Amino acid sequence: MVPEYLQKTYDTFKNTIFERLNEFSNVKKDKYFYEFCFCILTPQSSAKKAMMVQHELENKDFFHTRFNPVDILGNKEHYIRFHNVKAQRLLKAIDFYPILCDILDRPISSYEKRKLIKDNFVGVSLKESSHFLRNIGYKNLAIIDRHILRHLKICNVIEEDILPTTDKKYFLIETKFLEFCEKIKVPIDVMDFVFFAHDTGEVLK
């Protein structure tokens, strides 16, 4: 059973959540690169600031002009933590993009695609790989961050001390999260947003 506080959040944000998930399902392929950039930017930085940087990179045609984006990431208006490292990763993402497209085109499961992305690009974990795939329309992948962990513990879905520090532990948490969502009959992609909306009051991406 969904705790009352989450049921209230779901009731408040459900229309916006389903609209956002529908938007993800309709993202055009020519936007995939910048969605990947967004997911490179998000670790230990706010999604809102990462979105601002993503839009600026897109407006400046970063993929084709290949400039060093460190000043954009370091701008105090949308500061991204570890901006020097992440700027280099964004540049590497340009060269990686053909490989990414090849992975996406392969007739394999979303879980296999996620692992290939994670294994082939330094700086993208299972969380970021899941996030990217979710943002371009893939389903049933857990984006295990602090919001997810906190609420899964409150709901007694996972043990208090478990953290996604290894792939094995990540998969274990994801499995338990999926089982919980199946039990309450709410898709995992929706519950991810419910957890985030409860903590932030927003539905971003």
C-alpha positions as CSV (number, residue, x, y, z in Angstrom):
1,M,0.0,0.0,0.0
2,V,1.2,3.5,-0.9
3,P,1.8,5.7,2.2
4,E,-0.7,8.5,2.6
5,Y,1.9,11.2,2.0
6,L,2.9,9.6,-1.3
7,Q,-0.7,9.1,-2.3
8,K,-1.3,12.9,-1.8
9,T,1.8,13.7,-3.9
10,Y,0.6,11.3,-6.6
11,D,-2.8,12.9,-6.7
12,T,-1.4,16.4,-6.9
13,F,1.2,15.7,-9.6
14,K,-0.1,12.7,-11.6
15,N,-1.3,14.7,-14.6
16,T,2.0,16.6,-14.9
17,I,3.9,13.3,-14.4
18,F,2.1,11.5,-17.2
19,E,2.5,14.6,-19.5
20,R,6.2,14.6,-18.9
21,L,6.6,10.8,-19.5
22,N,4.7,11.3,-22.8
23,E,7.1,14.1,-23.7
24,F,10.0,11.7,-23.2
25,S,8.4,9.1,-25.5
26,N,8.3,11.8,-28.2
27,V,11.9,13.2,-27.9
28,K,13.4,13.4,-31.4
29,K,16.6,11.6,-32.2
30,D,18.4,14.9,-32.9
31,K,17.9,15.8,-29.3
32,Y,19.5,12.6,-27.9
33,F,23.0,14.1,-27.6
34,Y,21.8,17.0,-25.4
35,E,19.8,14.6,-23.2
36,F,23.0,12.7,-22.8
37,C,24.8,15.9,-21.8
38,F,22.1,16.6,-19.3
39,C,22.7,13.3,-17.6
40,I,26.5,13.9,-17.5
41,L,25.8,17.2,-15.7
42,T,23.4,16.0,-13.0
43,P,25.5,14.0,-10.5
44,Q,25.8,16.1,-7.4
45,S,24.2,19.1,-9.2
46,S,20.5,20.2,-9.4
47,A,18.4,19.0,-12.3
48,K,17.2,22.5,-12.8
49,K,20.7,23.9,-13.2
50,A,21.7,21.0,-15.5
51,M,18.6,21.8,-17.7
52,M,19.7,25.4,-17.9
53,V,23.2,24.4,-19.0
54,Q,21.7,21.8,-21.5
55,H,19.6,24.5,-23.1
56,E,22.6,26.8,-23.4
57,L,24.8,24.2,-25.0
58,E,22.0,23.4,-27.5
59,N,21.5,27.1,-28.3
60,K,25.2,27.5,-28.9
61,D,25.3,24.3,-31.1
62,F,27.9,22.7,-28.9
63,F,27.9,19.4,-30.8
64,H,29.0,21.0,-34.0
65,T,31.1,23.9,-32.7
66,R,33.0,21.8,-30.1
67,F,34.0,24.7,-27.8
68,N,35.2,24.2,-24.3
69,P,32.0,24.6,-22.2
70,V,33.8,25.0,-18.8
71,D,32.8,28.7,-18.5
72,I,29.1,27.8,-19.0
73,L,29.3,25.1,-16.4
74,G,31.1,27.4,-14.0
75,N,28.7,30.3,-14.3
76,K,27.2,31.1,-10.9
77,E,23.7,31.4,-12.3
78,H,23.7,27.7,-13.1
79,Y,26.8,26.4,-11.4
80,I,27.6,22.7,-12.0
81,R,29.8,21.0,-9.4
82,F,33.1,19.5,-10.8
83,H,32.6,21.7,-13.8
84,N,36.2,21.2,-15.1
85,V,35.8,17.4,-15.2
86,K,32.3,17.5,-16.6
87,A,33.3,19.9,-19.3
88,Q,35.9,17.4,-20.5
89,R,33.3,14.6,-20.4
90,L,30.9,16.7,-22.5
91,L,33.7,17.1,-25.1
92,K,34.3,13.4,-25.0
93,A,30.6,12.8,-25.4
94,I,30.8,14.3,-28.9
95,D,33.2,11.6,-30.0
96,F,31.2,8.9,-28.1
97,Y,27.9,9.9,-29.7
98,P,28.2,7.6,-32.8
99,I,28.8,4.7,-30.4
100,L,25.8,5.7,-28.3
101,C,23.6,5.8,-31.4
102,D,24.9,2.3,-32.4
103,I,24.0,1.0,-28.9
104,L,20.5,2.5,-29.1
105,D,20.0,0.9,-32.5
106,R,20.9,-2.6,-31.4
107,P,18.1,-5.2,-31.0
108,I,18.8,-5.7,-27.4
109,S,17.0,-5.0,-24.1
110,S,17.0,-1.6,-22.4
111,Y,18.9,-3.2,-19.6
112,E,21.6,-4.4,-22.0
113,K,21.8,-0.9,-23.6
114,R,22.1,0.7,-20.2
115,K,25.0,-1.5,-19.2
116,L,26.8,-0.9,-22.6
117,I,26.5,2.9,-22.2
118,K,27.8,2.7,-18.6
119,D,30.7,0.4,-19.6
120,N,31.8,2.4,-22.6
121,F,31.6,6.0,-21.2
122,V,33.7,7.0,-18.2
123,G,31.7,9.2,-15.9
124,V,28.3,7.7,-16.6
125,S,27.1,5.2,-14.0
126,L,24.0,2.9,-14.1
127,K,22.1,5.8,-12.6
128,E,23.0,8.3,-15.3
129,S,22.6,5.7,-18.0
130,S,19.1,4.8,-16.7
131,H,18.3,8.5,-16.5
132,F,19.3,9.1,-20.1
133,L,17.3,6.2,-21.4
134,R,14.2,7.2,-19.4
135,N,14.5,10.7,-20.8
136,I,14.3,9.4,-24.3
137,G,11.3,7.2,-23.7
138,Y,12.6,3.9,-22.3
139,K,10.6,2.3,-19.5
140,N,11.1,0.4,-16.2
141,L,14.6,1.5,-15.4
142,A,15.3,2.7,-11.9
143,I,17.2,6.0,-11.4
144,I,18.5,5.3,-8.0
145,D,19.4,8.5,-6.3
146,R,19.0,9.9,-2.8
147,H,15.3,10.7,-3.3
148,I,14.6,7.1,-4.3
149,L,16.7,5.6,-1.5
150,R,15.1,7.8,1.1
151,H,11.5,6.9,0.2
152,L,12.2,3.2,-0.4
153,K,13.5,3.1,3.1
154,I,10.5,4.9,4.5
155,C,8.3,2.4,2.6
156,N,10.3,-0.5,4.0
157,V,11.2,-1.7,0.5
158,I,15.0,-1.8,1.2
159,E,17.2,-2.2,4.2
160,E,18.3,1.0,6.0
161,D,22.0,0.6,5.2
162,I,21.9,-0.6,1.6
163,L,23.5,1.8,-1.0
164,P,24.0,1.3,-4.8
165,T,27.8,1.2,-4.5
166,T,28.2,-1.7,-6.9
167,D,26.3,-2.9,-9.9
168,K,25.1,-5.9,-7.9
169,K,23.6,-3.7,-5.2
170,Y,22.1,-1.3,-7.8
171,F,20.3,-4.3,-9.4
172,L,19.1,-5.5,-6.0
173,I,17.6,-2.1,-5.1
174,E,16.1,-1.8,-8.6
175,T,14.5,-5.3,-8.3
176,K,13.0,-4.5,-5.0
177,F,11.7,-1.1,-6.3
178,L,10.1,-2.8,-9.3
179,E,8.5,-5.4,-7.1
180,F,7.1,-2.6,-4.9
181,C,5.7,-0.8,-7.9
182,E,4.1,-3.9,-9.3
183,K,2.5,-4.5,-5.9
184,I,1.0,-1.0,-5.7
185,K,0.2,-1.0,-9.4
186,V,2.0,2.2,-10.2
187,P,4.8,2.2,-12.9
188,I,8.3,2.7,-11.6
189,D,8.7,5.7,-13.9
190,V,5.8,7.4,-12.3
191,M,6.9,6.6,-8.7
192,D,10.4,8.0,-9.5
193,F,8.6,11.3,-10.2
194,V,6.3,11.0,-7.2
195,F,9.4,10.7,-4.9
196,F,11.1,13.6,-6.6
197,A,8.0,15.8,-6.6
198,H,7.4,15.2,-2.9
199,D,10.9,16.3,-2.1
200,T,11.2,19.3,-4.4
201,G,7.6,20.3,-5.3
202,E,8.5,20.0,-9.0
203,V,8.3,17.6,-11.9
204,L,11.5,18.2,-14.0
205,K,13.2,15.3,-15.7
